[in-house]
Amino acid sequence: MPAAPTPSLTLAEAEAIAARAQAASAAMGVPMVIAVADATGAQILFHRMEGSLPASATLAPGKAWTAAAFRMGTDELGRQAQPGGMLFGVESTHDGRVVAFGGGLPVRRDGTVIGAVGISGGTVDEDMAIARQALNGI
């Protein structure tokens, strides 16, 4: 019997997440880069708002990948990666791809991670606020 496919976000759902993120970013007045990944961390969508920081083009997809791969928000991963934490040193794994500060959140459906969003371009607090708003309705 073949294994059931892993539940994942659809492109339409990823586009809706990006639209909510862009609206929140515009309302905040901070241009962002928005990345949405599937449950494995593979990128589904990449959206760079005009005027966003060049570094954010790498950080947003990294945040989405990290949130999907570790099944937790990048802010939580960052807390666990502090000296003495369970995941101390994790940023040096996966060829430096791990992002251990806020802006990436997993997307869950019925308790299962089906994807993730990564937001970059503002302060960590701004990135987190927009990521949370982007997931409203999922």
Protein Blocks (a to p, Z undefined) as FASTA:
>chain_A
ZZdddddddfklmmmmmmmmmmmmmmnopacddddddfkopafbdcddehiafklmmmmm
mmmmmmmmnopafklmmmmmpghiakgoklmggnhlaccbehiacddeehiafbdcddeh
iafklmmmmmmmmmgoZZ
